[in-house]
């Protein structure tokens, strides 16, 4: 998965529909992030990223 955000990502979390955190990444450099999601099974997930400008980016996505 490729992600492009407004400012640098301080940390990034991905949750499954049960609210369990399945991925956590810290101190990602740059505004374009590439994530390897091979370890996840097909389903619906919520991505939440805390950005360096104190904003939070949230996006629901489906993994097939």
C-alpha positions, 0 to 999 in steps of 0.5 A, a space after each residue: 500500500 502506498 500512502 501520501 500525506 501532507 506532513 511527515 508521519 510520527 506513527 502509524 497504526 492499522 486496526 482490524 474491525 474488532 479494534 485490535 491493532 495489527 500493525 504499528 510503525 514509528 518515525 516514518 520519514 517522508 510524506 510518501 510511505 510504502 507499507 507491506 501488508 502481506 501479513 494481513 488477511 483479506 478484510 476491512 481495516 482502519 489506518 490511523 496516522 499521527 502527523 508531525 503537524 499535529 493532525 491525524 489521518 484516518 482511512 478505512 480500506 479493504 484488503 482483498 
